[in-house]
Amino acid sequence: MARRIRITQVRSAVGRQKIQRRTLEALGIRGHQQSVVHDDTPAIRGMVARIDYLLEVTEVD
């Protein structure tokens, strides 16, 4: 079974570059303090790494 991670937006995207806002949209995050759960894949980790200062990542059991 694939590992899962919970991604929560903890900082606002207001005033950020368009590419950073689009990365949030691609992760499925639509608003501040929203959480989504994804499989822990290299593609998802890459997106998280681009905007890690806006997010909090935790592993899900």
Buried (B, 14 or more C-beta within 10 A) or exposed (E): EEEEBEBBBEEEBEEBEEEBBEBBEEBEBEEEEEBBEBEBEEEBBEBBEBBEEBBEBEEEE
